[in-house]
Amino acid sequence: MPGNSETPSAARQVSDAPSPRRLLSSEKVYEGRIWDVVSDSFQLNDAGGALVRDYIDHPGAVAVLPMNDAGEILLLKQYRHPVGMDLWEIPAGLLDVEGEDFVVGAARELAEEADLVAGTWNVLADFFNSPGSSSEAIRIYLARGISDVPDEERHIRTDEEAEIELHWTPLDEAVTAVLEGRLHNPSAVVGILAAAATRADNFGSLRPSDAPWPAHPSQR
């Protein structure tokens, strides 16, 4: 291919990697209820001057794409005030419980937001939500072997979560909704497209639920 000196095998090895830079100073400029804003001064290289970047210092999050035996996925509708819209999303939440395993946090969110438990868990995708302005790392799990949480054990949802609506939809219809610009939540978009991409081998290429997550802030 013109302008491409890499072989196909080399292209398949493309991978993000840590890139330590010299940190000159770091200051918390805003302390919020959930996350803080930090101002860092750093050098790109020894010959360069100081650069200053402000960003959200985020604990990270997990999301879950629940899939039933019919191959349908569960979407939930929730109001999001910053964009002033009801968004169709997948269960998700902050990793704000000290020492909690990532998949345990995902199972907690699945139970609290969707009244479901899952018997089979795999890592579906890892991504940074907005790496130019936030340290937030998100891991999406594919959850299968779905069953209901007993009525007496269900979480009482409040505030925006009290308005949550649940809807099972075929995966192909969800993919179409993404491509037509009808879905906007990043975890839902990434999870839906990743599930569609890995369905061909019956999800056999997915990582186990305890796969390392070196990009998460707590691991760096």
C-alpha positions as CSV (number, residue, x, y, z in Angstrom):
1,M,0.0,0.0,0.0
2,P,1.5,3.4,-0.9
3,G,3.0,5.3,2.0
4,N,2.8,2.3,4.3
5,S,6.1,0.6,5.1
6,E,4.8,-1.8,7.7
7,T,4.1,-5.4,6.9
8,P,0.6,-6.7,7.8
9,S,2.1,-8.7,10.7
10,A,3.8,-5.6,12.1
11,A,0.5,-3.6,11.9
12,R,-1.2,-6.2,14.0
13,Q,1.2,-5.5,16.8
14,V,0.2,-1.8,17.2
15,S,-0.2,-1.3,21.0
16,D,-0.5,1.7,23.3
17,A,2.4,1.9,25.8
18,P,3.5,3.9,28.9
19,S,5.6,6.9,28.1
20,P,7.0,8.4,31.2
21,R,7.9,12.1,31.1
22,R,9.6,14.4,33.6
23,L,7.0,15.7,36.0
24,L,8.0,19.1,37.3
25,S,5.0,19.8,39.6
26,S,1.5,18.6,40.2
27,E,-1.2,20.6,41.9
28,K,-4.8,19.9,42.8
29,V,-6.7,22.9,41.6
30,Y,-10.3,21.7,42.2
31,E,-11.6,19.0,44.6
32,G,-14.9,17.7,43.6
33,R,-17.4,15.3,45.1
34,I,-16.5,12.5,42.7
35,W,-13.3,13.5,40.9
36,D,-10.7,16.3,41.1
37,V,-8.9,18.5,38.6
38,V,-5.2,18.5,38.6
39,S,-2.7,20.8,37.0
40,D,0.6,19.2,36.0
41,S,3.8,20.8,34.7
42,F,6.1,18.5,32.7
43,Q,8.7,18.2,30.0
44,L,8.2,16.2,26.8
45,N,12.0,15.8,26.5
46,D,15.2,17.1,28.1
47,A,15.5,19.9,25.6
48,G,11.9,21.1,25.8
49,G,10.4,23.7,28.0
50,A,7.7,23.2,30.6
51,L,4.2,22.3,29.5
52,V,1.1,22.7,31.7
53,R,-2.0,20.6,31.3
54,D,-5.1,20.5,33.5
55,Y,-7.1,17.3,33.6
56,I,-9.7,15.3,35.6
57,D,-8.1,12.9,38.0
58,H,-10.5,10.0,37.8
59,P,-10.7,6.7,39.7
60,G,-11.7,4.8,36.6
61,A,-14.9,2.9,35.8
62,V,-16.3,-0.4,34.7
63,A,-19.2,-1.2,32.3
64,V,-21.1,-4.3,31.5
65,L,-22.7,-5.5,28.2
66,P,-25.3,-8.1,29.4
67,M,-26.2,-10.7,26.7
68,N,-29.0,-13.3,27.1
69,D,-29.2,-16.8,25.5
70,A,-31.0,-15.3,22.5
71,G,-28.1,-13.0,21.7
72,E,-29.9,-9.9,22.8
73,I,-28.1,-7.2,24.8
74,L,-29.6,-5.1,27.6
75,L,-29.7,-1.4,27.2
76,L,-30.9,1.0,29.8
77,K,-32.2,4.6,29.4
78,Q,-30.9,7.2,31.8
79,Y,-31.0,11.0,31.9
80,R,-27.6,12.7,31.7
81,H,-27.7,16.3,32.7
82,P,-24.4,17.7,31.2
83,V,-25.8,16.8,27.7
84,G,-29.4,17.3,28.6
85,M,-30.5,14.0,27.0
86,D,-31.9,10.6,27.8
87,L,-29.2,8.2,26.7
88,W,-29.4,4.5,26.0
89,E,-26.4,3.0,27.9
90,I,-25.1,-0.2,29.4
91,P,-24.8,-0.7,33.2
92,A,-21.7,1.1,34.4
93,G,-20.2,2.8,37.5
94,L,-17.2,4.2,39.2
95,L,-14.4,2.1,40.7
96,D,-14.8,4.1,43.9
97,V,-14.7,1.2,46.5
98,E,-11.2,0.8,47.9
99,G,-9.6,-2.5,47.0
100,E,-12.5,-3.8,45.1
101,D,-11.7,-6.2,42.2
102,F,-12.6,-4.8,38.8
103,V,-15.0,-7.6,37.9
104,V,-16.6,-7.5,41.4
105,G,-17.3,-3.8,40.8
106,A,-18.9,-4.6,37.4
107,A,-21.1,-7.3,39.0
108,R,-22.2,-4.8,41.6
109,E,-23.2,-2.3,38.9
110,L,-25.1,-5.0,37.0
111,A,-27.1,-5.9,40.0
112,E,-27.8,-2.4,41.1
113,E,-28.7,-0.9,37.7
114,A,-30.2,-3.9,35.9
115,D,-31.3,-6.3,38.7
116,L,-29.2,-9.1,37.1
117,V,-26.4,-11.5,37.9
118,A,-24.2,-13.3,35.4
119,G,-22.4,-16.7,35.5
120,T,-19.9,-16.0,32.7
121,W,-17.6,-12.9,32.5
122,N,-15.1,-11.8,29.9
123,V,-13.2,-8.6,29.2
124,L,-14.7,-7.1,26.1
125,A,-12.7,-3.9,25.7
126,D,-10.6,-1.3,27.5
127,F,-10.5,2.4,26.6
128,F,-9.8,5.9,27.8
129,N,-13.0,8.0,27.8
130,S,-11.3,11.3,27.0
131,P,-7.5,11.0,27.2
132,G,-6.9,14.6,26.4
133,S,-8.7,15.9,29.4
134,S,-9.2,13.0,31.9
135,S,-7.3,10.0,33.3
136,E,-10.6,8.0,33.3
137,A,-9.9,4.4,32.1
138,I,-13.0,2.2,31.4
139,R,-13.1,-1.6,31.2
140,I,-16.2,-3.2,29.5
141,Y,-17.2,-6.8,30.4
142,L,-19.4,-9.1,28.4
143,A,-21.7,-10.8,30.9
144,R,-23.6,-14.0,30.0
145,G,-25.4,-16.7,31.8
146,I,-27.8,-14.1,33.0
147,S,-30.4,-14.5,35.8
148,D,-32.5,-12.1,37.9
149,V,-31.7,-10.8,41.3
150,P,-34.4,-11.9,43.7
151,D,-37.0,-9.2,44.4
152,E,-36.1,-8.9,48.1
153,E,-32.4,-8.4,47.3
154,R,-32.8,-5.7,44.7
155,H,-31.1,-2.3,45.0
156,I,-33.4,0.7,45.5
157,R,-32.4,3.2,42.8
158,T,-32.6,6.9,43.5
159,D,-32.1,10.2,41.7
160,E,-31.5,9.8,38.0
161,E,-31.2,6.0,38.4
162,A,-34.8,5.9,39.6
163,E,-35.9,6.7,36.1
164,I,-33.9,3.9,34.5
165,E,-35.8,1.9,31.8
166,L,-34.5,-1.5,30.6
167,H,-34.8,-2.9,27.1
168,W,-33.4,-6.1,25.5
169,T,-32.5,-5.5,21.9
170,P,-30.9,-7.8,19.2
171,L,-27.2,-7.0,18.8
172,D,-27.5,-6.3,15.1
173,E,-30.2,-3.7,15.8
174,A,-27.9,-2.0,18.4
175,V,-25.0,-2.0,15.8
176,T,-27.4,-0.3,13.3
177,A,-28.3,2.3,16.0
178,V,-24.7,3.1,16.6
179,L,-23.9,3.5,12.9
180,E,-26.9,5.6,12.3
181,G,-25.9,8.0,15.1
182,R,-28.8,7.1,17.4
183,L,-26.6,6.0,20.3
184,H,-24.0,8.2,21.9
185,N,-22.9,6.8,25.2
186,P,-19.2,5.8,24.7
187,S,-19.3,2.6,26.8
188,A,-22.4,1.4,24.9
189,V,-20.9,2.3,21.5
190,V,-17.6,0.6,22.2
191,G,-19.2,-2.5,23.8
192,I,-21.7,-3.0,21.1
193,L,-19.2,-2.8,18.3
194,A,-16.7,-5.0,20.1
195,A,-19.3,-7.6,20.8
196,A,-20.3,-7.6,17.1
197,A,-16.7,-8.0,16.1
198,T,-16.0,-10.9,18.4
199,R,-19.3,-12.8,17.8
200,A,-17.9,-14.6,14.7
201,D,-15.8,-16.9,16.8
202,N,-18.5,-17.2,19.5
203,F,-16.5,-14.7,21.7
204,G,-13.6,-17.3,22.0
205,S,-11.0,-14.6,21.5
206,L,-12.1,-12.5,24.5
207,R,-9.8,-12.2,27.5
208,P,-10.7,-13.7,30.9
209,S,-12.4,-11.6,33.5
210,D,-9.2,-11.3,35.5
211,A,-7.0,-10.2,32.6
212,P,-4.4,-7.5,33.6
213,W,-5.4,-3.9,33.1
214,P,-2.2,-2.0,33.1
215,A,-3.8,1.2,31.8
216,H,-5.9,1.7,34.9
217,P,-4.6,4.6,37.1
218,S,-4.2,2.3,40.1
219,Q,-1.8,0.0,38.0
220,R,0.5,2.8,36.9
